[in-house]
Amino acid sequence: MSGLLLLIPVALGLGLLGLATFFWAMRDGQFEDLDGSAQRILIDEEDDEQ
């Protein structure tokens, strides 16, 4: 039973940390262009060496 007194606050703290990280990533614009990376990998870039 004493293990729960430690594990419950740790679990709540990790959950809040994950939620805060998710909101930080949303505010920072990490999820704005979800299709851009998928399309960018298909584009064949040629080097313009002269």
C-alpha positions as CSV (number, residue, x, y, z in Angstrom):
1,M,0.0,0.0,0.0
2,S,2.9,2.4,0.7
3,G,4.1,1.8,-2.9
4,L,0.9,3.4,-4.2
5,L,1.6,6.5,-2.2
6,L,4.7,7.0,-4.4
7,L,3.5,5.6,-7.7
8,I,0.3,7.6,-8.0
9,P,2.0,11.0,-7.7
10,V,4.7,9.9,-10.1
11,A,2.1,8.7,-12.6
12,L,0.2,11.9,-12.4
13,G,3.3,14.0,-12.7
14,L,4.4,12.1,-15.8
15,G,0.9,12.4,-17.3
16,L,1.0,16.2,-16.7
17,L,4.5,16.4,-18.2
18,G,3.3,14.6,-21.3
19,L,0.3,16.8,-21.6
20,A,2.4,20.0,-21.2
21,T,4.8,18.7,-23.8
22,F,2.0,18.0,-26.2
23,F,0.5,21.5,-25.8
24,W,4.0,23.0,-26.2
25,A,4.5,21.2,-29.5
26,M,1.1,22.4,-30.7
27,R,1.9,26.0,-29.8
28,D,5.3,25.7,-31.5
29,G,3.7,24.6,-34.8
30,Q,4.9,21.0,-34.9
31,F,1.5,19.7,-36.2
32,E,0.7,22.3,-38.8
33,D,2.0,20.6,-42.0
34,L,1.4,16.9,-41.6
35,D,1.4,16.1,-45.3
36,G,4.5,18.1,-46.2
37,S,7.1,15.6,-45.0
38,A,5.2,12.8,-46.8
39,Q,5.2,14.7,-50.0
40,R,8.8,16.0,-49.7
41,I,10.2,12.5,-49.6
42,L,8.7,11.7,-53.0
43,I,10.2,14.8,-54.7
44,D,13.3,14.0,-56.7
45,E,15.8,16.8,-56.1
46,E,18.5,17.1,-58.7
47,D,21.7,18.8,-58.0
48,D,22.3,21.8,-60.3
49,E,26.1,21.4,-60.8
50,Q,27.5,23.2,-63.7
